Amino acid sequence: MLRPIRFFSLFLLTVFLTTACHTVQRYTESGDYDAAIELCLRKLRGKSKKKTEYVRGLEEAFARAQSRDLRAIDALLYEDRPENWEKINAIHRQIRERQQKISPLTPLRSKSGYQAKFAFLDIAKMEVESRQKAAEFLYSRAENLLLRADKGDKLAAREAYGVLEKLEDCYYRNYKNTAQLKQEARALGTTHVLFEIKNQSDKVLPRGFNDRVLAISKNDLDSEWKSYHFSAEKGIDFDYRVVFNIRRVDVSPERVLERNYVDEKEIQDGWNYVLDARGNVKKDSLGNDIKTPRMVRIRAAVIEVHQSKAVRLTGAVEVFDAYRNNRLDSRELGTEVIFENYASTFTGDERALSADTRRRIGNRPLPFPPDEEMLIQAADRLKPDLREELRRSRSIL
Protein backbone atom coordinates (compact mmCIF):
# COMPACT_ATOMS: atom_id res chain seq x y z
CA MET A 1 0.00 0.00 0.00
CA LEU A 2 2.90 2.39 0.77
CA ARG A 3 4.54 1.99 -2.65
CA PRO A 4 1.52 3.33 -4.64
CA ILE A 5 1.28 6.30 -2.25
CA ARG A 6 4.98 7.11 -2.62
CA PHE A 7 4.73 6.75 -6.37
CA PHE A 8 1.76 9.13 -6.50
CA SER A 9 3.55 11.69 -4.29
CA LEU A 10 6.62 11.53 -6.53
CA PHE A 11 4.40 11.97 -9.57
CA LEU A 12 2.77 15.12 -8.08
CA LEU A 13 6.18 16.59 -7.20
CA THR A 14 7.43 15.97 -10.75
CA VAL A 15 4.34 17.61 -12.24
CA PHE A 16 4.73 20.61 -9.89
CA LEU A 17 8.38 21.16 -10.75
CA THR A 18 7.73 20.74 -14.47
CA THR A 19 4.85 23.22 -14.33
CA ALA A 20 6.95 25.75 -12.37
CA CYS A 21 9.79 25.53 -14.88
CA HIS A 22 7.36 25.90 -17.75
CA THR A 23 5.98 29.01 -16.05
CA VAL A 24 9.44 30.62 -15.84
CA GLN A 25 10.10 29.68 -19.44
CA ARG A 26 6.72 31.00 -20.54
CA TYR A 27 7.33 34.36 -18.82
CA THR A 28 10.78 34.62 -20.40
CA GLU A 29 9.66 33.65 -23.89
CA SER A 30 6.76 36.13 -23.76
CA GLY A 31 9.13 38.95 -22.81
CA ASP A 32 7.83 39.36 -19.26
CA TYR A 33 11.31 39.07 -17.81
CA ASP A 34 10.57 40.80 -14.53
CA ALA A 35 7.74 38.37 -13.79
CA ALA A 36 10.15 35.48 -14.45
CA ILE A 37 12.69 37.12 -12.12
CA GLU A 38 10.12 37.52 -9.35
CA LEU A 39 9.07 33.88 -9.64
CA CYS A 40 12.67 32.63 -9.50
CA LEU A 41 13.48 34.85 -6.54
CA ARG A 42 10.53 33.46 -4.60
CA LYS A 43 11.74 29.92 -5.28
CA LEU A 44 15.36 30.67 -4.36
CA ARG A 45 15.18 32.94 -1.31
CA GLY A 46 15.92 31.14 1.96
CA LYS A 47 16.66 27.80 0.26
CA SER A 48 19.91 26.09 1.20
CA LYS A 49 19.66 23.73 -1.76
CA LYS A 50 18.80 25.86 -4.75
CA LYS A 51 17.36 24.17 -7.81
CA THR A 52 19.38 24.56 -10.98
CA GLU A 53 16.35 25.34 -13.15
CA TYR A 54 15.57 28.43 -11.05
CA VAL A 55 19.20 29.57 -10.91
CA ARG A 56 19.45 29.29 -14.71
CA GLY A 57 16.02 30.87 -15.13
CA LEU A 58 17.00 33.87 -13.01
CA GLU A 59 20.27 34.26 -14.88
CA GLU A 60 18.60 34.21 -18.29
CA ALA A 61 15.66 36.47 -17.35
CA PHE A 62 18.03 39.01 -15.76
CA ALA A 63 20.32 39.08 -18.80
CA ARG A 64 17.40 39.55 -21.17
CA ALA A 65 15.80 42.26 -19.03
CA GLN A 66 19.08 44.19 -18.83
CA SER A 67 19.62 43.88 -22.55
CA ARG A 68 16.08 45.08 -23.31
CA ASP A 69 16.43 48.11 -21.02
CA LEU A 70 19.83 49.10 -22.39
CA ARG A 71 18.51 48.93 -25.97
CA ALA A 72 15.59 51.16 -24.95
CA ILE A 73 17.98 53.67 -23.39
CA ASP A 74 20.17 53.72 -26.51
CA ALA A 75 17.11 54.37 -28.69
CA LEU A 76 16.00 57.25 -26.46
CA LEU A 77 19.48 58.76 -26.40
CA TYR A 78 19.71 58.48 -30.19
CA GLU A 79 16.55 60.62 -30.55
CA ASP A 80 18.39 63.37 -28.64
CA ARG A 81 15.22 64.88 -27.20
CA PRO A 82 15.38 66.53 -23.75
CA GLU A 83 11.97 65.17 -22.76
CA ASN A 84 13.33 61.62 -23.07
CA TRP A 85 15.38 62.02 -19.88
CA GLU A 86 12.31 61.27 -17.78
CA LYS A 87 11.88 57.92 -19.53
CA ILE A 88 15.60 57.18 -19.33
CA ASN A 89 15.63 57.89 -15.60
CA ALA A 90 12.62 55.63 -15.10
CA ILE A 91 14.50 52.79 -16.83
CA HIS A 92 17.62 53.46 -14.77
CA ARG A 93 15.59 53.18 -11.58
CA GLN A 94 14.05 49.96 -12.88
CA ILE A 95 17.51 48.51 -13.47
CA ARG A 96 18.68 49.63 -10.02
CA GLU A 97 15.70 47.99 -8.30
CA ARG A 98 16.21 44.77 -10.27
CA GLN A 99 19.89 44.58 -9.32
CA GLN A 100 19.09 45.33 -5.67
CA LYS A 101 16.74 42.36 -5.58
CA ILE A 102 19.28 39.92 -6.99
CA SER A 103 22.48 41.21 -5.39
CA PRO A 104 21.82 39.66 -1.92
CA LEU A 105 21.68 36.18 -3.52
CA THR A 106 25.09 36.43 -5.17
CA PRO A 107 27.23 34.48 -5.58
CA LEU A 108 24.40 32.21 -6.65
CA ARG A 109 25.19 28.49 -6.96
CA SER A 110 22.71 25.66 -7.45
CA LYS A 111 22.80 22.40 -5.49
CA SER A 112 24.26 20.71 -8.58
CA GLY A 113 27.16 23.18 -8.65
CA TYR A 114 25.99 25.52 -11.42
CA GLN A 115 27.00 29.15 -10.68
CA ALA A 116 25.03 31.94 -12.28
CA LYS A 117 26.72 35.00 -13.76
CA PHE A 118 25.14 38.47 -13.48
CA ALA A 119 26.56 41.48 -15.31
CA PHE A 120 25.66 44.24 -12.86
CA LEU A 121 25.90 47.82 -14.10
CA ASP A 122 27.29 50.75 -12.15
CA ILE A 123 23.78 52.13 -12.28
CA ALA A 124 24.09 54.68 -9.46
CA LYS A 125 26.14 57.09 -11.56
CA MET A 126 23.88 56.63 -14.59
CA GLU A 127 20.73 57.19 -12.53
CA VAL A 128 22.11 60.39 -10.95
CA GLU A 129 22.97 61.79 -14.39
CA SER A 130 19.55 60.97 -15.90
CA ARG A 131 17.81 62.35 -12.81
CA GLN A 132 19.69 65.63 -13.13
CA LYS A 133 18.91 65.82 -16.84
CA ALA A 134 15.21 65.10 -16.24
CA ALA A 135 15.06 67.76 -13.52
CA GLU A 136 16.75 70.27 -15.83
CA PHE A 137 14.21 69.53 -18.56
CA LEU A 138 11.23 69.95 -16.23
CA TYR A 139 12.65 73.15 -14.75
CA SER A 140 13.21 74.60 -18.22
CA ARG A 141 9.70 73.60 -19.28
CA ALA A 142 8.22 75.29 -16.23
CA GLU A 143 10.14 78.47 -16.99
CA ASN A 144 8.83 78.53 -20.57
CA LEU A 145 5.28 77.96 -19.38
CA LEU A 146 5.61 80.81 -16.89
CA LEU A 147 6.68 83.13 -19.73
CA ARG A 148 3.33 82.35 -21.38
CA ALA A 149 1.59 82.77 -18.06
CA ASP A 150 3.05 86.27 -17.69
CA LYS A 151 1.17 87.15 -20.87
CA GLY A 152 -2.14 86.05 -19.39
CA ASP A 153 -2.25 82.32 -20.10
CA LYS A 154 -3.62 80.94 -16.84
CA LEU A 155 -3.71 77.36 -18.09
CA ALA A 156 0.03 77.59 -18.79
CA ALA A 157 0.59 78.75 -15.21
CA ARG A 158 -1.37 75.79 -13.86
CA GLU A 159 0.58 73.41 -16.09
CA ALA A 160 3.82 74.97 -14.86
CA TYR A 161 2.74 74.36 -11.28
CA GLY A 162 2.08 70.70 -12.07
CA VAL A 163 5.48 70.35 -13.79
CA LEU A 164 7.26 71.84 -10.75
CA GLU A 165 5.37 69.53 -8.41
CA LYS A 166 6.46 66.56 -10.53
CA LEU A 167 10.05 67.79 -10.35
CA GLU A 168 9.84 67.91 -6.55
CA ASP A 169 8.00 64.61 -6.14
CA CYS A 170 10.04 62.51 -8.58
CA TYR A 171 13.50 64.07 -8.64
CA TYR A 172 14.56 66.73 -6.12
CA ARG A 173 12.65 68.23 -3.21
CA ASN A 174 14.58 71.51 -3.26
CA TYR A 175 15.73 72.16 -6.77
CA LYS A 176 17.00 75.65 -7.46
CA ASN A 177 14.16 78.13 -6.82
CA THR A 178 11.25 75.79 -7.50
CA ALA A 179 9.42 76.97 -4.35
CA GLN A 180 9.47 80.56 -5.64
CA LEU A 181 8.40 79.51 -9.12
CA LYS A 182 5.49 77.52 -7.66
CA GLN A 183 4.31 80.66 -5.84
CA GLU A 184 4.48 82.60 -9.11
CA ALA A 185 2.59 79.85 -10.93
CA ARG A 186 -0.06 79.79 -8.21
CA ALA A 187 -0.53 83.57 -8.41
CA LEU A 188 -0.62 83.65 -12.22
CA GLY A 189 -2.87 80.62 -12.53
CA THR A 190 -5.52 81.62 -9.99
CA THR A 191 -8.78 83.00 -11.37
CA HIS A 192 -10.30 85.81 -9.29
CA VAL A 193 -14.08 86.18 -9.44
CA LEU A 194 -16.09 89.13 -8.09
CA PHE A 195 -19.68 88.30 -7.14
CA GLU A 196 -22.27 91.09 -6.99
CA ILE A 197 -26.03 91.54 -6.58
CA LYS A 198 -28.07 94.11 -8.52
CA ASN A 199 -31.71 94.89 -7.95
CA GLN A 200 -33.33 95.66 -11.32
CA SER A 201 -36.88 95.13 -10.10
CA ASP A 202 -39.28 97.94 -9.18
CA LYS A 203 -39.36 96.82 -5.54
CA VAL A 204 -37.24 98.02 -2.66
CA LEU A 205 -35.50 95.07 -1.05
CA PRO A 206 -35.22 94.98 2.74
CA ARG A 207 -32.03 95.99 4.47
CA GLY A 208 -29.84 92.97 4.96
CA PHE A 209 -31.11 91.15 1.87
CA ASN A 210 -27.78 91.36 0.02
CA ASP A 211 -25.86 90.40 3.13
CA ARG A 212 -27.97 87.23 3.52
CA VAL A 213 -27.37 86.21 -0.09
CA LEU A 214 -23.66 87.04 0.14
CA ALA A 215 -23.33 84.94 3.27
CA ILE A 216 -22.38 82.05 0.98
CA SER A 217 -19.22 80.59 2.44
CA LYS A 218 -16.14 81.52 0.44
CA ASN A 219 -14.69 78.12 1.35
CA ASP A 220 -17.67 76.44 -0.33
CA LEU A 221 -16.94 78.27 -3.59
CA ASP A 222 -13.16 78.41 -3.77
CA SER A 223 -11.35 75.60 -5.56
CA GLU A 224 -7.69 74.92 -6.30
CA TRP A 225 -7.52 77.55 -9.03
CA LYS A 226 -10.56 79.77 -8.34
CA SER A 227 -10.92 82.45 -5.69
CA TYR A 228 -14.26 84.20 -5.12
CA HIS A 229 -14.67 87.66 -3.66
CA PHE A 230 -17.77 89.52 -2.52
CA SER A 231 -16.32 93.01 -2.68
CA ALA A 232 -13.69 94.79 -4.75
CA GLU A 233 -10.27 94.56 -3.13
CA LYS A 234 -7.20 96.66 -3.83
CA GLY A 235 -4.38 94.88 -5.58
CA ILE A 236 -6.60 92.21 -7.15
CA ASP A 237 -7.25 92.18 -10.88
CA PHE A 238 -10.51 90.34 -11.34
CA ASP A 239 -10.88 87.96 -14.25
CA TYR A 240 -14.66 87.57 -14.06
CA ARG A 241 -17.65 89.37 -12.64
CA VAL A 242 -20.66 87.30 -11.67
CA VAL A 243 -23.81 89.37 -11.19
CA PHE A 244 -27.09 88.13 -9.80
CA ASN A 245 -29.58 90.49 -11.41
CA ILE A 246 -32.91 90.49 -9.56
CA ARG A 247 -35.42 91.33 -12.25
CA ARG A 248 -38.76 90.74 -10.61
CA VAL A 249 -40.14 90.63 -7.08
CA ASP A 250 -43.81 89.63 -6.71
CA VAL A 251 -45.59 89.84 -3.38
CA SER A 252 -49.15 88.48 -3.39
CA PRO A 253 -51.93 90.08 -1.35
CA GLU A 254 -52.80 88.61 2.02
CA ARG A 255 -55.65 86.26 1.21
CA VAL A 256 -58.20 84.99 3.69
CA LEU A 257 -60.68 82.42 2.37
CA GLU A 258 -63.54 81.26 4.58
CA ARG A 259 -65.34 78.01 4.01
CA ASN A 260 -68.45 76.77 5.79
CA TYR A 261 -69.48 73.16 5.65
CA VAL A 262 -71.30 70.55 7.68
CA ASP A 263 -69.94 67.24 8.83
CA GLU A 264 -72.65 64.74 9.61
CA LYS A 265 -72.72 61.14 10.66
CA GLU A 266 -75.22 58.49 11.67
CA ILE A 267 -74.43 56.94 15.07
CA GLN A 268 -76.10 54.62 17.54
CA ASP A 269 -77.86 56.38 20.44
CA GLY A 270 -79.36 53.77 22.75
CA TRP A 271 -81.79 50.96 21.96
CA ASN A 272 -85.39 50.46 20.78
CA TYR A 273 -87.27 47.60 22.54
CA VAL A 274 -89.43 45.30 20.44
CA LEU A 275 -93.02 45.18 21.76
CA ASP A 276 -95.68 42.56 21.27
CA ALA A 277 -99.32 43.26 20.39
CA ARG A 278 -100.13 44.02 24.04
CA GLY A 279 -97.32 46.56 24.33
CA ASN A 280 -95.04 44.32 26.36
CA VAL A 281 -91.30 43.89 25.63
CA LYS A 282 -90.69 40.71 23.73
CA LYS A 283 -88.33 38.10 25.13
CA ASP A 284 -85.93 35.78 23.35
CA SER A 285 -85.64 32.05 24.14
CA LEU A 286 -83.32 32.84 27.05
CA GLY A 287 -85.68 35.34 28.54
CA ASN A 288 -83.69 38.43 27.50
CA ASP A 289 -85.36 41.58 26.20
CA ILE A 290 -85.34 41.85 22.43
CA LYS A 291 -84.02 45.23 21.32
CA THR A 292 -82.61 46.97 18.21
CA PRO A 293 -80.02 49.80 17.93
CA ARG A 294 -81.53 53.28 17.84
CA MET A 295 -79.66 55.29 15.10
CA VAL A 296 -79.60 59.07 15.02
CA ARG A 297 -77.99 61.55 12.60
CA ILE A 298 -75.73 64.14 14.20
CA ARG A 299 -74.25 67.29 12.68
CA ALA A 300 -71.45 69.77 13.27
CA ALA A 301 -71.21 73.10 11.46
CA VAL A 302 -67.55 73.84 10.60
CA ILE A 303 -66.04 77.23 9.81
CA GLU A 304 -62.62 76.94 8.16
CA VAL A 305 -60.29 79.85 7.44
CA HIS A 306 -57.41 79.48 4.95
CA GLN A 307 -54.71 82.17 5.05
CA SER A 308 -52.13 82.46 2.26
CA LYS A 309 -49.44 84.80 1.04
CA ALA A 310 -46.55 84.28 -1.37
CA VAL A 311 -43.36 86.00 -2.40
CA ARG A 312 -41.65 85.10 -5.65
CA LEU A 313 -38.25 86.38 -6.67
CA THR A 314 -36.76 85.81 -10.13
CA GLY A 315 -33.57 86.91 -11.83
CA ALA A 316 -30.53 85.72 -13.72
CA VAL A 317 -26.96 84.80 -12.86
CA GLU A 318 -24.75 86.47 -15.47
CA VAL A 319 -21.03 85.90 -16.00
CA PHE A 320 -18.92 88.68 -17.51
CA ASP A 321 -15.34 88.84 -18.73
CA ALA A 322 -13.95 91.48 -16.36
CA TYR A 323 -11.46 92.79 -18.93
CA ARG A 324 -13.78 93.29 -21.89
CA ASN A 325 -17.09 93.33 -20.01
CA ASN A 326 -18.49 90.74 -22.42
CA ARG A 327 -21.32 88.62 -21.11
CA LEU A 328 -20.25 84.99 -21.31
CA ASP A 329 -23.21 83.21 -19.78
CA SER A 330 -26.65 83.82 -18.29
CA ARG A 331 -28.88 81.43 -16.35
CA GLU A 332 -32.33 82.05 -14.92
CA LEU A 333 -32.74 81.63 -11.18
CA GLY A 334 -35.70 82.08 -8.87
CA THR A 335 -37.35 81.02 -5.67
CA GLU A 336 -40.72 81.24 -3.94
CA VAL A 337 -41.72 81.52 -0.28
CA ILE A 338 -45.30 80.58 0.61
CA PHE A 339 -47.13 81.21 3.87
CA GLU A 340 -50.20 79.05 4.51
CA ASN A 341 -52.32 78.52 7.61
CA TYR A 342 -55.56 76.68 8.24
CA ALA A 343 -57.75 77.51 11.23
CA SER A 344 -61.04 75.75 12.03
CA THR A 345 -63.80 75.92 14.62
CA PHE A 346 -67.22 74.25 14.86
CA THR A 347 -70.60 74.25 16.52
CA GLY A 348 -72.76 71.20 17.10
CA ASP A 349 -71.93 67.63 17.99
CA GLU A 350 -68.17 66.99 18.04
CA ARG A 351 -68.75 63.30 17.29
CA ALA A 352 -69.82 64.25 13.76
CA LEU A 353 -66.40 65.64 12.81
CA SER A 354 -64.38 63.79 10.16
CA ALA A 355 -60.79 62.76 10.83
CA ASP A 356 -59.53 65.46 8.41
CA THR A 357 -61.55 68.17 10.17
CA ARG A 358 -60.38 67.04 13.60
CA ARG A 359 -56.74 67.61 12.55
CA ARG A 360 -57.48 71.27 11.86
CA ILE A 361 -59.79 72.03 14.72
CA GLY A 362 -58.06 74.15 17.34
CA ASN A 363 -55.72 76.00 14.97
CA ARG A 364 -56.06 79.73 15.20
CA PRO A 365 -55.57 82.41 12.59
CA LEU A 366 -51.98 83.72 12.60
CA PRO A 367 -50.65 87.17 11.83
CA PHE A 368 -49.36 87.39 8.24
CA PRO A 369 -45.55 87.61 8.01
CA PRO A 370 -44.38 91.01 6.73
CA ASP A 371 -42.99 91.33 3.20
CA GLU A 372 -39.50 92.02 4.51
CA GLU A 373 -39.40 88.81 6.51
CA MET A 374 -40.52 86.69 3.56
CA LEU A 375 -37.96 88.34 1.27
CA ILE A 376 -35.20 87.52 3.76
CA GLN A 377 -36.42 83.89 3.70
CA ALA A 378 -36.19 84.02 -0.09
CA ALA A 379 -32.59 85.24 0.21
CA ASP A 380 -31.75 82.24 2.39
CA ARG A 381 -33.34 79.85 -0.12
CA LEU A 382 -31.37 81.38 -2.97
CA LYS A 383 -27.98 80.70 -1.44
CA PRO A 384 -27.67 76.96 -2.23
CA ASP A 385 -28.91 77.51 -5.79
CA LEU A 386 -26.46 80.36 -6.34
CA ARG A 387 -23.64 78.29 -4.87
CA GLU A 388 -24.41 75.45 -7.28
CA GLU A 389 -24.59 77.80 -10.28
CA LEU A 390 -21.21 79.30 -9.46
CA ARG A 391 -19.61 75.90 -8.93
CA ARG A 392 -20.77 74.37 -12.18
CA SER A 393 -20.32 77.38 -14.46
CA ARG A 394 -18.20 76.38 -17.44
CA SER A 395 -17.59 79.99 -18.38
CA ILE A 396 -15.30 80.56 -15.41
CA LEU A 397 -11.94 78.95 -16.20
Secondary structure, DSSP 8 states (H G I E B T S, - for coil): -HHHHHHHHHHHHHHHHHHHHHHHHHHHHTT-HHHHHHHHHHHHTT-SS--HHHHHHHHHHHHHHHHHHHHHHHHHHHHT-TTHHHHHHHHHHHHHHHHHHHGGG-S-B-TTS-B-------HHHHHHHHHHHHHHHHHHHHHHHHHHHTTT-HHHHHHHHHHHHHHHHHT-SS-TTHHHHHHHHHHHH-EEEEEEEEE-SSS---TTHHHHHTTS-HHHH-BTTEEEESS--TT---SEEEEEEEEEEEE---EEEEEEEEEEEEEEEEEEE-B-TTS-B-B-TTS-B-EEEEEEEEEEEEEEEEEEEEEEEEEEEEEEETTT--EEEEEEEEEEEEEEEEEEEEEE-GGG--HHHHHHBT--------HHHHHHHHHHHHHHHHHHHHHH-SS--
